[in-house]
Amino acid sequence: MAVPKKRQSHSRSRKRWSANLQKPIKLETCPQCASARPSHTICPNCGHYMGRTLVSTEETT
């Protein structure tokens, strides 16, 4: 079986692992209710997306 001739340095290994970094979710404010939501998704609070209400929600008061 093949065996590497030399050990890989820490910096070389970490350069390869840097692609696995998880990035935080980008949040936008909903123009309808001003709550934070992920971009390009329906607002979980009011059901509004791209100028339309796609999901009707029952408001409890």
Secondary structure as GFF3:
##gff-version 3
##sequence-region A 1 61
A	DSSP	alpha_helix	10	17	.	.	.	ID=ss1
A	DSSP	three_ten_helix	18	20	.	.	.	ID=ss2
A	DSSP	beta_strand	27	29	.	.	.	ID=ss3
A	DSSP	beta_strand	36	38	.	.	.	ID=ss4
A	DSSP	beta_strand	48	49	.	.	.	ID=ss5
A	DSSP	beta_strand	52	53	.	.	.	ID=ss6
###
